[in-house]
Amino acid sequence: MERPTGMERPARRATVQFAVNEGVKAEVVHRALDRLFKLSGCPSCGLLGIDVHLRVSDPEFVRMTEPIAALQHDVHGLEGVRGVAILEGIG
């Protein structure tokens, strides 16, 4: 089925990564994805250029980075700072 003119999918705009706990229930993942759809997407045309990654968090990494994660709240509202990301498994 072809898309009508003017409805072409834009180039990829972002990657959203959900870090979930081991044993997370499917319903919870679906609720998270539903919230993402409400922010940027629609049921019939997809997420409009957003890639979605799901990964299970390493509990030790989460424990070690809790103080760093607090920066997300500390930097909120600072002019020119959009946020803090803690990436697991780099390097």
C-alpha positions as CSV (number, residue, x, y, z in Angstrom):
1,M,0.0,0.0,0.0
2,E,1.5,3.3,-1.0
3,R,1.4,6.4,1.2
4,P,-0.4,9.4,-0.1
5,T,1.7,12.3,-1.3
6,G,2.9,14.5,1.6
7,M,3.1,11.6,4.1
8,E,6.6,10.5,3.4
9,R,8.5,9.3,6.5
10,P,11.1,11.8,7.6
11,A,14.7,10.8,8.1
12,R,15.5,9.3,11.5
13,R,15.3,12.0,14.1
14,A,16.3,10.2,17.3
15,T,16.9,7.0,19.2
16,V,15.0,6.3,22.4
17,Q,16.4,3.6,24.7
18,F,14.3,2.0,27.4
19,A,16.3,0.4,30.1
20,V,14.2,-2.2,31.8
21,N,14.6,-4.5,34.8
22,E,15.0,-8.2,34.2
23,G,11.6,-9.9,34.2
24,V,9.7,-6.7,33.2
25,K,6.1,-7.6,32.2
26,A,5.1,-7.1,28.5
27,E,2.2,-4.9,29.6
28,V,4.6,-2.4,31.2
29,V,6.8,-2.2,28.0
30,H,3.6,-1.7,26.0
31,R,2.5,1.2,28.3
32,A,6.0,2.8,27.8
33,L,5.7,2.5,24.0
34,D,2.2,3.9,24.1
35,R,3.5,7.0,25.9
36,L,6.2,7.4,23.3
37,F,3.6,7.1,20.5
38,K,1.5,9.9,22.1
39,L,4.6,12.2,22.1
40,S,5.9,11.5,18.6
41,G,4.0,9.2,16.3
42,C,0.7,7.7,15.4
43,P,-0.6,4.2,15.2
44,S,-1.0,4.2,11.4
45,C,2.3,5.8,10.4
46,G,4.7,4.6,13.0
47,L,7.1,6.6,15.2
48,L,8.0,9.2,12.5
49,G,11.7,8.5,12.4
50,I,12.5,7.4,16.0
51,D,14.4,4.2,16.6
52,V,13.5,2.3,19.8
53,H,15.9,0.1,21.7
54,L,15.0,-2.0,24.7
55,R,17.7,-3.4,27.0
56,V,17.9,-5.1,30.3
57,S,19.8,-3.0,32.9
58,D,22.8,-4.4,34.7
59,P,21.9,-4.0,38.4
60,E,25.5,-3.3,39.4
61,F,25.8,-0.6,36.8
62,V,22.6,1.0,38.0
63,R,23.9,0.9,41.6
64,M,27.3,2.4,40.7
65,T,25.7,5.3,38.7
66,E,22.9,6.3,41.0
67,P,24.8,9.4,42.2
68,I,25.4,10.4,38.5
69,A,21.8,9.8,37.7
70,A,20.9,12.5,40.2
71,L,22.5,15.0,37.8
72,Q,19.4,14.7,35.7
73,H,17.5,16.7,38.3
74,D,20.4,19.0,39.2
75,V,20.9,20.3,35.7
76,H,17.3,20.7,34.8
77,G,16.6,24.3,34.0
78,L,20.3,25.3,33.4
79,E,20.5,27.4,30.3
80,G,22.0,25.5,27.4
81,V,21.8,22.0,29.1
82,R,19.2,19.7,27.7
83,G,19.9,16.7,29.9
84,V,22.2,13.9,31.1
85,A,22.5,10.5,29.6
86,I,24.3,7.6,31.3
87,L,25.2,5.0,28.7
88,E,25.9,1.4,29.7
89,G,28.5,-0.8,28.0
90,I,30.5,1.8,26.1
91,G,34.2,1.4,25.6
